[in-house]
Amino acid sequence: MKIASVELIVLKSPGLYNNSDSAAEPEGPTYMGLVKVTTDTGLTGWSDVETCAPVAKACVDAPKWSLEPGMECFDGLATLLVGENPLEVERLWYRMYRGSIYYGRRGVALQAISALDIALWDICGKAYGQPVHILLGGKWRERVRAYASTLFRGKPEAMTEAVEHYTAQGFTAVKFGWGGFGQNERRDVALVEAAREALGPERDLLVDTGWFVERTPKEAIRLVDSLAPYRPYFVEELLHPENYDGYRQVAEAVRVPIACGEQEATDWGFQQLIERGGVDILQPDLTRCGGFTVGRKIVHMAERANRLVVPHSWSSDLLTAASLHLTAFARRAEFVEFNTSQGPLSRALVKNPIGLEAGYLRVPEGPGLGVDVDEEVVERYRIT
């Protein structure tokens, strides 16, 4: 079996990503990249990728740079995969990484590699007739508790309405992030207070402060201390992703668990988060960190360092399914992130959407990712 074609499709939603002062659900992603890898036997692997999709497409479609063996360093990712055996996931990951190293190593090139890696694991599962978590090494659980992942609303009363909406659906944990948070410290505390009061004492509250609001480590410590009375399960993304030493300063100064990692890439990057950053919870996004090939290494690394892994998965059911497989493979798992936005790129890409069951998401059991892409929907929103 050989890889016959590699494609990155750019999708565009009719709505715009938005947030408001109301309790209404945000629209969700405006653009999304979708990777499709096809073999000469007809098997197809899929993955979404939350990045700047047109730039990722350029990384995939770029031509081969040199015919000289050993000179692969500017090559388009598709040229590095076509004709190869899709089951050799570890070797192909490094072939893409090495072949794009002069323009890649991190950022959009690594994000495109991540999606391609997920698609290759999807093909492996379909070839062997097994779900990805079995290929990773095993399944420790049938289902994972989901937290509703949404944006901060602008007013406390809207926060209350939003929480009531999610708890009525059966969620036992809610994470608010970004939105209007970070513009006024008193209002920030009032928003978190409203969420905690609406959730009550038994449900979990998670807070994503959004690192686009630039803070010093001491400012971050003060923020965490101001939120601590409302018992957040964790506080996420307080500092710039590369501020490893600042993260250690924060993590050592507060009792609330500190989480980050959605912007991090490769197992080397996550080693920095553990050893220099000292964070409590790692949040690899499989479409950014390096795919399953790297995600499996992160899980092993976290287990050795006694850290918790809660994958970031804010796009479509494709990434939610991938994150469920990784979480099923981890010996300890507390949560999986569930993007609650209602745009078509979040909700309509697969024929068998992943649904909430009493606050939990069931780990897919079908071959590969275990979800089926609706290609009619893909064509409806495809722009390139």
Sequence and secondary structure as in RCSB ss.txt:
>XXXX:A:sequence
MKIASVELIVLKSPGLYNNSDSAAEPEGPTYMGLVKVTTDTGLTGWSDVETCAPVAKACVDAPKWSLEPGMECFD
GLATLLVGENPLEVERLWYRMYRGSIYYGRRGVALQAISALDIALWDICGKAYGQPVHILLGGKWRERVRAYAST
LFRGKPEAMTEAVEHYTAQGFTAVKFGWGGFGQNERRDVALVEAAREALGPERDLLVDTGWFVERTPKEAIRLVD
SLAPYRPYFVEELLHPENYDGYRQVAEAVRVPIACGEQEATDWGFQQLIERGGVDILQPDLTRCGGFTVGRKIVH
MAERANRLVVPHSWSSDLLTAASLHLTAFARRAEFVEFNTSQGPLSRALVKNPIGLEAGYLRVPEGPGLGVDVDE
EVVERYRIT
>XXXX:A:secstr
  EEEEEEEEEE SS     SSSS     SEEEEEEEEETTS EEEEEE S HHHHHHHHH     SSTT  SS 
 HHHHHTTS TT HHHHHHHHHHHTTTT SSHHHHHHHHHHHHHHHHHHHHHHT BHHHHHT  S SEEEEEEEE
E  SSHHHHHHHHHHHHHHT SEEEEESTTTTS HHHHHHHHHHHHHHH SSSEEEEE  TTS   HHHHHHHHH
HHGGG EEEEE  S TT HHHHHHHHHH SS EEE TT  HHHHHHHIIIII  SEE   HHHHTHHHHHHHHHH
HHHHHT EE     S HHHHHHHHHHHHHSSS   EEEE   SHHHHSSBSS   EETTEEE   SSBTS  B H
HHHHHHB  
